């Protein structure tokens, strides 16, 4: 990154173990708006490849900024530099899959930086975030849980969840695919225009 580098940067957190399924399809629709944008750089982190360790409530992050486990240091470094965060995930048991749940638990380091170490804000750069969810059923509760969890974690990460697209009823095939993909594409265009 040069001194006069004006690129904007997006971070995609891909939370599905299936790299070619519904979640990837929804992400692809959202990403269409960014495809030919030379001033954007998109980095994807696959949570299943990362396999974040679970939080052990050791209290280290309340004593000094960071985490005793270094496995998410790359995430932290990438997150701090991004202008946009995209979470693309299936719904598992009315929430996120285990690797994303572990990452969310590990955001305790930012709560502790804010409230124990008085870093206000713990992450200086502000950014919007979007959530792209796929789910086998039609269950508003799962969407409420996922958005609540993200908003809670993002509240001390200087990040606002500004949009959510849900492709539901995937257990019944692709009947809602076109509508969900259109919404995801429209959200991509809207986000691109607003940043």
N, C-alpha and C positions, 0 to 999 in steps of 0.2 A: 504494500500500500504506500503510494508515493505521497509527497506533500500536497500535491494538487489533485489527488484522486477524488473525484466527485461521485464515484459509484455509490449506489445505495445497495444495501445488503439484506437479504432475507434468510432466515433460518427456518427450515422445515424440520419438525420433529415427527418422524414417521413411526407410528406405534403399532403397526400390524406385522404379524409373523409371515403374512402372505404378501409378497412383494408385487404380485400381479392381480390382485383381487379388487373388490369393491372400493376399498379405501384408496388404492393407487388410482383407480379410475376417477374418483371424485377429486383427488389432488390434481390429476392431470387436467381436468376441466378448469379448476381454479387457476392453475399455472399458465393456461393459454395466454392470458393477458401479459405475462412477463416474458414469453418465449422470444420475441424479437426486440426486447428492450436491452440495448447494449449498455445502458447505464445501470443495469441491475445485475448483481451477482447473487445466485441462489445456492446455499449450502444445505444439504440434507444430512440429518443425523438419524440413523436407524436405531431405535431404542432396543430392539431385539439383538442387534449386533453389539450394542454397548453393554447391555445387561447391568444396569446400575445396581450397586449394592444397596440393601435396605438401610434406612436410618437406624442406628442403634441407641439413640438418645444418650450418647456419651457425654454431651455437654461441652465438647471441645469448641464448637462454633460460638458458644457464649463467652469464651475466654479470649479467643483471637479469631479474626476474620478468616473464613474458609471452612474446610472440612477435613477430618483426619483421614478420610478415604480420598485418594487422588483421582479416582476413576471418572469423576465429573468435572475435573479441572478444565478439560477441553471444551465441555459444554459451557461452563462459566465464561471462559474467554471468548467463545463465539457469540454467546448471548449478549454480552456487554457491548459488542460492536455492531449488532444488527439493528436495522431500521424497521424490520417487520418480523414477526414470529407467526408461523403457521403450524398448528397442531393437527395432524391427520391421523385419525384413530378409529378403530372399530369399538363397539361397546361390548364389554364383558361384564356380565352380572351387574347391570345398571351402572357401570362406571368404566374406567379405563383398564386396559390390560396391565398385568403385573409390572412390566418394566417402566411404564409411565407412572403408575402409582408410586413406585420406588423413587423416581425422579421428583415427583411432587412432594413426597415426604422429605426428601433431601433438600428441598428449598427452605427447610428450617434454618439453614445457614444465613439466609437473607433476613428472616424474622429476627434472629439473634443479632445480626449486624445492626439492624434498625433499633431494636428495643433493649438489648444488653450492652452493645458497644457504641450506641448513639450515632451510627452512620446514617445520616438523613439527607438524601435517600441512599440506600446501600448500593444501588446501581444508578449512576448519574444520567445516562442517556434514556430518554423516554421513547417508547415505541408502541404501536398498535399490535394486536394479535387477532388471529381468526382461528376458529375451530371448525374442522371438517369431520363430521361423524358419520359412520355407517353402522347400521344395526339391523338385526334380523327381525325384530318386532316393531310395533308402533307403541312406544312407551315414552310419554312426555317426562316421566320421572327420571329416566336415565339421562335425558338431555339436561334436566335441571341439576342433577348430581354432577355431571361432567362440567357444566359451565360454572357451577358454584365452586368446584375444586380449583379450576383454573383461575377464576377471579380472586379467590382467596390467596393462592400462591403468587399471582401476579401483583397483588396489592402492595407488596413490598419490593417488587422487582421493576417498578416504574413502567409498568406495562398495562395497557387497557385492552380487554377483550371487546372488540368492536363489531364482530360478526360471527355468525354460526350458520352452517348449512348442514342439514341432516338428510341422509339417504336412508330411509327406513324401509322396513318390510323386505329386506333382502332375502329372507328365508323363503319368500314366495316368488323368487326369481327377480327379474329386472323390470317389474311393472312401474316402479317409481324412479327408475334410473334417469330417464330423459329430463324429468322435472328437476331432479336434484342436480344434475349436471348443468342445466341452464342457470339455476340459482348460484352454483359455484362459479361458473364463468362470469356471471353478472357481478358477484362479489369481488372477484379478481379485478375486473375493470374498475369497479368503484374504489377499491383500495389503491390501485395504481394511480388513479386520478387524484386521490386525496393526499398522497404522500409527496 
